[in-house]
Amino acid sequence: MLQRDIFIDEITKKMSKDKKIYFLSADFGAASLDKLRAQFPKNFVHCGISEQAMLDIASGLALEKNKVFVYAMAPFLSLRAIEQAKCGPGLMNLPICMISVGIGLGYADAGPTHYANEDFSCFRSIVGTSIYTPSDNQTTKLIAKDMLQKPKFSYVRLDRDAQKDLNPKINNQDYKNGFKIFGKIEKNKIAILSHGKIFHDCLNAFKKNEKKYIFINLFRSKPFPQKLVKLVKNIKNFLVVDEQTPSGSLASCVYEGFRDYKFFPKIISKSLPERYFFENGGRTYLLNKFGLSQKEIYKASRNFR
Amino acid sequence: MQINDLESLAKKYRREIFEKFLETQQGHPGSIFSMMEIVVSLYHGGFLRFDKNKKEFLDKLLISKGHATSALYPILRDYGVISNTEWNKWGKNNSKLRIFGNTSIPGIDITSGSLGHCIGSGAGMAISYKNNNQDKKVYVVISEGELYEGSTWEALLFAKHRELNNLTVIIDINSLIILGNTTECVNLNPIKDKISGLGIETHEVDGHNIDNLVSALKTTDDSKNFSCILANTVKGKGASVMENKKNWHYWSPMTKEEIKKTREDLK
């Protein structure tokens, strides 16, 4: 099942009891959205292919104490409407949840206009955002439930494609923490830290000798989880992997998060290069070509020696 | 209130704003003076309904041209929404009042300043009122210059599609933006054809004629359609030193003679 369907199904379930929930789309669909629209036509707002107006409309609805979800393809929701996000939910502290679908190279068949390789850094810089990048359906479901229960200005980054389950699953305590660590924490291990789809690639990259590593799934990168620092303060080396261009990617976020608690381990960033990608070949092809193959991720961990 | 009373109030508010700007040496008098009759008509013409007990307005007014929001402060003070103490503190440290309005200021319904946002936000409010069967209206005042923003047109299309008749947009057409006349910068004319071309009910009025404004506002209030009022105005209206002068978008230093002349004009 797609992450977007998991998320929207949770909203649909809640809508039958809560008339204050609104779902806005800039002409972006989902099988689950067809059901939502059919069941709750008054609470679904088609905004046209107008991400900027959608955010402004969302602000108006939120000013009237409604719980508002806006939904669009990641590159357009993030960069096209970023000033509306600042001036609406940002400046007025409005509980608008932005559901951004197709992060990274998710729309690899479409080309660079449809890639979202800069959205993370852009939205990190907007004051007051909470940022989530789930790697599986369980986390996606927990985020949706949380945003329905305690609405806030949030930027939720969903993958275009279905993602495998994580094992063990993210539980309620993990959700509160904002991360989950896979593997036993030991001083001499290297920590592999990532989020979203690419976290699965990290798990696969180190499968053969996974006991030498711990894997940190940082599904909530903002606010940065303080508890993570406490748990990993004995680890010296962190490889941070992100399907974003390097400026302001997850490695910057981790560095700043650690720095705030005076923790300065060695951090190696593995991200996409600073360029746009016009090559054809699909997501795996592009990841392999531009340094994010599982082999390259594994090789990067050897730079700590 | 009679039309004459509203005209007197518009003059009074211009005087008070001028003295404040003179004191603080900042503000956007040109843009405020061009829309003064519009906001006086809305507040004192009975369009924005006031709950005396709660000291709040039932209907909403969003000043999309946020640099002119301070036009509302003396009006809100007269209604007791902004205290005299706060009014007197304006321009001093820790004052709530500032050039651009924000929602921390009593009676200000939106944080604005960046142009092109408020028709969309007004539409969101209007949808909420309709869905909840709330008898409330939203008025949005935008500058002519906001017609350069794509989001303005996105929101106009949306409001028309939904036929949000509890939303009225008033466009303050003073023909000047920072660098000059709109016809010379990037021509917006004919504005009426462009707005009505979207199928929007459009009324064109003299934006300084309160009788005209009140009449148009009554028509839009009774309409079953989403509607726009095109208010033809003069930037800096009422102060001959400022009228139709692009450099009076912002506060400019004044000579003693100019100050004297402006005070006389605004009597």
Interface residues (C-beta under 8 A of the other chain):
Chain A: K19 Y22 K42 N43 V45 C47 G48 S50 Q52 A53 M54 L55 D56 I57 A58 S59 G60 L61 A62 L63 E64 N66 E83 Q84 C87 G88 L91 M92
Chain B: N102 T103 D109 I110 T111 S112 G113 S114 G116 H117 C118 I119 G120 S121 G122 A123 G124 M125 A126 I127 S128 Y129 N131 N132 V138 G150 S151 E154 A155 L157 F158 H161
